[in-house]
Amino acid sequence: MSKVCGGLPALDHEYDHMIAVCGGCAERKMTTSPFARKSGSEVKTRHPLQGVHTDLMGPMKPKSKGGALYVLTFIDDYRRFVYVYLLISKAQVLDRFREFKALAETQTGYKVKCLRSENGGEYTSKRFNQFCALSGIVHQTSAPYSPQQNGLAERMNRTLAEMARSMMHYMEVDRQWWGEAVMTAAHIVNRIPNSARRDKTPVGVLTGEQTSLEYLRVFGSSGYVHLDKSKRTKWDTKTRRCIFLGYTENSKAYRVWDVED
């Protein structure tokens, strides 16, 4: 792990036997027997976006703070990089797929070749199939009631949900923030090694650089944010107490909730 990611404290293996099981993880990650890892129709990908897996998770209860009910994911098979979108309704799936396609193709320099999804109506509509056909994308769907045929996406969604539940449980964060917890989980997953690529992180596949984790913070932890002079008077305090809720993808800023507002 230390060879792939930087910013982690060194562990003394002499004390491995003293490391306790995380209660939050044990309570929130128990599952039934896993699906098979491979299906006969899967082909080993050799470059980004050659194969993309997608799945829709939801509806969630309660709604997220922003009103979302669903989590839509797209996973690049080659990099194992996951793109996450929070949706208010299933009707947004095609629009988010268009958005994902434009972003991923521009950032990687490759085209989406094949999309594998479940057999839900949001993926089999005439508009969705027409968009794939006009874009030259081969669209593969799983058989009805056979989620294991879309195993990689199913496992990724399960991982994100487990991580989000554990983070919220550990810091006793209100359930309305599940959307932020899922986005934070995806941010972390994209920056740590996985079973498919132990030599590089998903973000490191394109950059070729070691991924630093020094900036990571505990989801739901308390902190103070400095207020700019334009946001306060002479006698106001210079900080406001906030709760950490994740990371922004387009800047080095953190996402926080102002508990004093």
C-alpha positions in Angstrom: 0.0 0.0 0.0 2.8 2.5 0.9 4.4 1.9 -2.5 1.3 3.1 -4.3 -0.1 5.7 -1.9 1.8 8.4 0.1 0.9 10.2 3.3 0.1 7.1 5.4 1.7 6.5 8.8 4.0 3.5 9.1 2.6 0.4 10.9 4.6 -1.8 13.2 3.8 -5.4 12.3 4.9 -6.5 15.8 1.5 -5.1 17.0 -0.7 -6.6 14.3 -2.4 -8.9 16.8 -3.5 -5.9 18.8 -5.4 -4.3 16.0 -9.1 -4.6 16.9 -12.0 -5.2 14.4 -13.8 -2.0 13.5 -17.2 -2.2 15.1 -18.8 0.1 12.5 -17.5 -2.0 9.7 -18.5 -5.3 11.3 -22.1 -4.0 11.9 -22.5 -2.4 8.5 -20.7 -4.7 6.1 -22.1 -8.2 6.8 -23.3 -9.8 3.6 -24.5 -13.0 2.1 -22.4 -15.2 -0.2 -20.8 -13.1 -3.0 -21.6 -13.4 -6.7 -19.1 -15.1 -9.0 -16.3 -12.7 -10.1 -16.3 -13.6 -13.8 -18.9 -14.3 -16.4 -18.1 -16.0 -19.7 -18.9 -12.9 -21.7 -16.4 -10.7 -20.0 -13.2 -9.7 -21.9 -10.0 -8.4 -20.4 -9.8 -4.7 -21.2 -6.5 -3.2 -22.4 -7.2 0.6 -22.3 -9.5 3.0 -20.5 -13.2 3.0 -21.4 -12.9 -0.1 -23.5 -15.5 -1.5 -21.1 -17.7 0.5 -18.7 -20.0 -1.0 -16.1 -23.0 0.8 -14.7 -25.7 0.3 -12.1 -28.5 2.2 -10.4 -28.9 2.0 -6.6 -32.1 3.1 -4.9 -34.6 4.5 -4.1 -33.1 5.5 -0.9 -34.8 6.5 2.4 -34.7 9.2 3.4 -34.0 11.6 0.6 -30.5 13.1 0.6 -30.0 16.6 1.8 -30.1 17.7 -1.8 -33.3 15.7 -2.6 -31.6 12.7 -4.3 -33.2 9.2 -4.2 -30.8 7.2 -6.4 -27.0 6.6 -6.9 -25.9 6.1 -10.4 -22.4 4.7 -11.0 -20.1 4.2 -14.0 -17.0 2.1 -13.6 -14.1 2.0 -16.1 -13.2 -1.7 -16.2 -9.5 -1.0 -17.0 -8.8 1.6 -14.3 -11.6 0.6 -11.9 -12.3 4.3 -11.6 -15.8 5.0 -10.4 -17.9 8.0 -11.5 -20.9 8.7 -9.2 -24.0 10.8 -9.8 -26.8 11.4 -7.3 -30.3 11.4 -9.0 -33.7 12.7 -8.1 -35.4 10.2 -10.5 -34.6 7.4 -12.9 -35.5 9.7 -15.8 -32.1 11.4 -15.3 -30.0 8.2 -16.2 -29.6 9.0 -19.9 -28.6 12.7 -19.2 -26.0 11.6 -16.7 -24.7 9.0 -19.1 -24.2 11.7 -21.7 -22.4 13.8 -19.1 -20.2 10.9 -18.0 -19.3 10.0 -21.6 -18.3 13.6 -22.4 -16.2 13.9 -19.2 -14.5 10.5 -19.3 -13.6 10.6 -23.0 -12.2 14.2 -22.8 -10.1 13.4 -19.7 -8.7 10.0 -20.9 -8.5 10.5 -24.6 -10.3 7.3 -25.3 -13.9 6.5 -26.4 -16.5 4.4 -24.6 -16.6 1.1 -26.5 -18.9 -1.1 -24.5 -21.4 -0.5 -21.8 -22.7 -3.3 -19.5 -25.8 -2.6 -17.5 -28.7 -4.3 -15.8 -32.0 -4.8 -17.6 -34.0 -2.0 -16.1 -36.2 0.3 -18.1 -33.9 3.2 -17.6 -31.3 1.4 -19.6 -33.5 -0.3 -22.2 -35.5 2.7 -23.3 -35.6 3.6 -27.0 -33.8 6.9 -26.3 -31.0 5.2 -24.4 -30.5 2.5 -27.0 -30.6 5.0 -29.8 -27.9 7.1 -28.1 -25.7 4.1 -27.7 -26.2 3.1 -31.4 -25.5 6.6 -32.7 -22.4 6.8 -30.5 -21.0 3.4 -31.7 -21.3 1.9 -28.2 -22.0 -1.8 -27.8 -24.7 -2.0 -25.0 -24.8 -5.3 -23.1 -27.6 -6.0 -20.6 -27.9 -8.7 -18.0 -30.7 -11.2 -18.1 -33.8 -10.4 -16.0 -33.4 -11.1 -12.2 -29.7 -11.9 -12.8 -27.7 -9.0 -11.1 -24.6 -11.3 -10.9 -24.2 -10.8 -14.7 -23.4 -7.2 -13.9 -21.2 -8.2 -11.0 -18.5 -5.5 -11.1 -21.0 -2.7 -10.9 -23.0 -4.5 -8.2 -19.9 -5.1 -6.1 -18.9 -1.4 -6.5 -22.2 -0.2 -5.4 -22.2 -2.5 -2.4 -18.7 -1.3 -1.5 -19.8 2.4 -1.7 -22.9 1.7 0.4 -20.9 -0.2 3.0 -18.3 2.5 3.3 -21.0 5.3 3.5 -22.9 3.4 6.2 -19.8 2.8 8.2 -18.6 6.4 8.0 -22.0 7.8 9.1 -22.4 5.2 11.9 -18.9 5.8 13.3 -19.4 9.6 13.6 -23.1 9.4 14.2 -23.9 11.6 11.1 -27.6 12.1 10.3 -28.9 9.9 7.5 -29.8 12.8 5.3 -26.1 13.2 4.5 -25.9 9.7 2.8 -25.3 11.4 -0.6 -22.2 13.2 0.7 -21.0 9.9 2.4 -21.4 8.0 -0.9 -19.5 10.7 -2.9 -16.7 10.6 -0.2 -16.5 6.8 -0.4 -16.1 7.0 -4.2 -13.3 9.7 -3.8 -11.4 7.3 -1.5 -12.0 4.2 -3.6 -10.5 6.0 -6.6 -7.3 6.7 -4.7 -6.5 3.3 -3.1 -5.3 0.1 -4.7 -7.8 -2.7 -5.5 -7.7 -6.4 -6.3 -7.6 -5.8 -10.0 -4.7 -3.3 -10.0 -2.5 -3.6 -6.9 0.4 -1.7 -8.5 -1.6 1.6 -9.2 -4.6 3.4 -7.9 -7.4 4.2 -10.3 -6.3 7.9 -10.5 -2.7 6.8 -10.8 -3.3 4.7 -13.9 -3.5 7.9 -16.1 -1.0 10.1 -14.2 1.6 7.4 -13.4 2.2 9.1 -10.1 2.0 8.0 -6.5 -1.3 9.0 -4.9 -1.0 11.1 -1.8 -3.5 10.6 1.0 -2.2 13.2 3.4 -5.2 15.5 2.8 -7.9 12.9 3.8 -10.1 13.7 6.8 -12.6 11.8 8.9 -16.1 12.1 7.5 -18.4 13.8 9.9 -15.6 15.2 12.1 -15.9 18.7 13.6 -13.7 21.6 12.6 -13.5 25.4 12.2 -13.5 27.4 8.9 -11.9 30.8 8.6 -14.2 33.5 7.6 -13.0 36.1 5.0 -13.1 39.7 6.1 -15.9 40.4 3.7 -18.1 37.8 5.6 -17.7 39.3 9.1 -17.7 42.6 11.0 -15.0 43.9 13.2 -16.3 42.2 16.3 -17.4 38.9 14.8 -15.4 35.7 15.5 -13.0 34.8 12.7 -14.2 31.2 12.4 -17.4 29.1 12.2 -17.8 25.6 13.5 -18.5 23.1 10.7 -18.9 19.4 10.0 -16.6 17.8 7.3 -18.7 16.2 4.5 -16.2 15.4 1.8 -14.1 16.7 -1.0 -14.6 18.8 -4.2 -13.4 17.2 -7.4 -12.5 20.4 -9.2 -10.5 22.2 -6.5 -8.5 21.5 -3.3 -11.3 22.7 -1.1 -13.2 20.6 1.4 -17.0 20.3 1.6 -18.4 21.3 5.0 -21.7 22.0 6.7 -22.0 25.2 8.7 -23.7 24.1 11.9 -24.0 27.7 13.1 -26.0 28.8 10.1 
